[in-house]
């Protein structure tokens, strides 16, 4: 009886230097078509913005370069950030969790243990259908949105990943 009380009160220190490094995990890269899909989405946005700027150009006396130069610079900057940021994105499936990393300026890495997963779904928008790409969304209990979303997968790969995650999370129940 006395021994079990001591065991309940025991809380050993863990040396932070002995923690496993997530950087050592081999992350799977996303489909290269995902980069092209993202660049296409941004190109469509900037094309619509250029149309609005053209209408403004004809209704004001401001020189055209004053409208188009900032937008062209922003357009180039967005494309550069998308291309460089794409190389950082990836996901990893480990024995007990699924992880996703992204972000060039603000780096994010999210890991969800399989025993916390409530359900998993696939989503595919109009551009995703055009490029045959989908996203896997992983939900845990208590949230209204997905806790982890892995975009940039072929639809077949997304279905296999969803099925695998669903199977593993069911084993932990």
C-alpha positions in Angstrom: 0.0 0.0 0.0 2.8 2.4 1.0 4.7 1.5 -2.2 1.9 2.3 -4.5 1.4 5.8 -3.0 5.1 6.6 -3.7 4.8 5.4 -7.2 1.8 7.7 -7.8 3.7 10.6 -6.5 6.8 9.9 -8.5 7.4 12.3 -11.4 10.9 11.8 -12.9 12.8 14.4 -14.8 13.4 13.9 -18.5 16.6 15.2 -20.0 15.7 17.5 -23.0 18.9 16.5 -24.8 17.6 12.9 -24.9 14.3 13.7 -26.7 14.0 12.3 -30.2 14.6 14.9 -33.0 11.7 15.4 -35.4 14.1 16.7 -38.0 15.6 13.2 -38.2 12.2 11.9 -39.5 12.1 11.5 -43.2 9.2 13.6 -44.4 7.4 12.7 -47.7 7.3 15.5 -50.2 4.1 16.6 -51.8 3.3 16.1 -55.5 5.0 18.6 -57.8 1.6 19.3 -59.4 0.6 20.9 -56.1 3.2 23.6 -56.7 1.8 24.2 -60.2 -1.8 24.3 -58.8 -0.8 26.9 -56.2 1.0 29.0 -58.8 -2.1 28.7 -61.1 -4.3 29.9 -58.2 -2.1 32.9 -57.5 -1.8 33.7 -61.3 -5.6 33.7 -61.5 -5.9 36.0 -58.5 -3.3 38.4 -59.9 -4.9 38.3 -63.4 -8.3 39.4 -61.8 -6.4 42.1 -59.8 -4.8 43.3 -63.1 -8.3 43.6 -64.6 -9.4 45.7 -61.7 -6.3 47.9 -62.0 -6.9 48.3 -65.7 -10.4 49.6 -64.9 -9.0 52.0 -62.3 -6.3 53.1 -64.8 -9.0 54.3 -67.3 -10.9 56.1 -64.6 -8.0 58.1 -63.1 -5.2 60.2 -64.4 -2.4 58.2 -62.7 0.4 56.7 -64.8 0.1 53.0 -65.5 3.4 52.1 -64.0 2.2 53.4 -60.6 -0.5 50.8 -60.7 1.3 47.8 -62.2 4.8 48.1 -60.6 3.7 47.3 -57.1 1.5 44.5 -58.3 4.2 43.0 -60.5 6.7 43.1 -57.5 4.1 41.5 -55.2 3.4 38.9 -57.9 7.1 38.0 -58.2 7.5 37.9 -54.5 4.5 35.5 -54.0 5.8 33.2 -56.7 9.3 33.1 -55.2 7.8 32.4 -51.7 5.6 29.6 -53.1 8.5 27.9 -54.9 10.8 28.0 -51.9 8.1 27.2 -49.4 7.0 24.2 -51.4 10.3 22.5 -50.7 9.7 22.7 -47.0 6.2 21.1 -47.0 5.9 17.4 -46.2 4.3 14.8 -44.1 5.4 11.8 -42.1 3.6 8.7 -40.9 5.2 7.1 -37.9 4.2 4.2 -35.7 2.0 6.3 -33.3 1.3 9.6 -35.1 1.0 11.6 -38.3 2.9 14.8 -38.8 2.9 17.7 -41.3 5.3 20.6 -41.7 5.1 23.8 -43.7 6.0 27.4 -43.7 8.8 29.5 -44.9 8.5 32.6 -42.7 6.3 31.0 -40.0 7.3 27.4 -39.7 4.6 25.0 -38.5 4.9 21.3 -37.6 1.8 19.6 -36.4 1.7 16.0 -35.1 -1.5 14.2 -34.2 -1.3 10.8 -32.3 -3.5 8.1 -33.8 -5.2 7.5 -30.5 -6.6 11.1 -30.6 -8.0 10.9 -34.1 -11.8 11.1 -34.3 -12.1 10.8 -38.1 -10.4 11.5 -41.4 -11.7 12.8 -44.7 -10.6 13.8 -48.2 -11.4 17.1 -49.8 -10.8 18.3 -53.4 -11.6 21.7 -54.8 -12.1 22.7 -58.4 -8.4 23.3 -59.1 -7.6 20.1 -57.2 -9.9 18.2 -59.6 -8.2 19.8 -62.6 -4.7 18.8 -61.3 -6.0 15.4 -59.8 -4.9 16.5 -56.3 -6.7 16.2 -53.0 -6.2 17.0 -49.3 -6.5 14.6 -46.3 -8.0 16.3 -43.3 -7.5 14.7 -39.8 -9.9 15.6 -37.0 -9.5 15.1 -33.3 -12.3 15.2 -30.7 -13.5 18.6 -29.6 -12.5 20.7 -32.6 -14.8 22.2 -35.3 -12.1 22.2 -37.9 -9.4 19.8 -39.0 -6.4 19.6 -36.7 -4.1 18.5 -39.5 -4.5 18.9 -43.2 -2.2 17.4 -45.8 -2.7 19.0 -49.2 -0.9 18.2 -52.4 -1.5 14.5 -52.7 -2.9 12.6 -55.7 -6.4 11.5 -55.2 -5.3 7.9 -55.0 -2.5 8.6 -52.6 -4.9 10.6 -50.4 -7.4 7.8 -50.3 -4.7 5.3 -49.3 -3.5 7.6 -46.7 -7.0 8.3 -45.3 -7.7 4.5 -45.2 -4.4 3.9 -43.4 -4.9 6.6 -40.8 -8.5 5.5 -40.2 -7.3 1.9 -39.7 -4.5 2.8 -37.3 -6.7 5.2 -35.3 -9.4 2.4 -35.0 -6.7 0.1 -33.5 -6.1 2.6 -30.7 -9.7 2.8 -29.5 
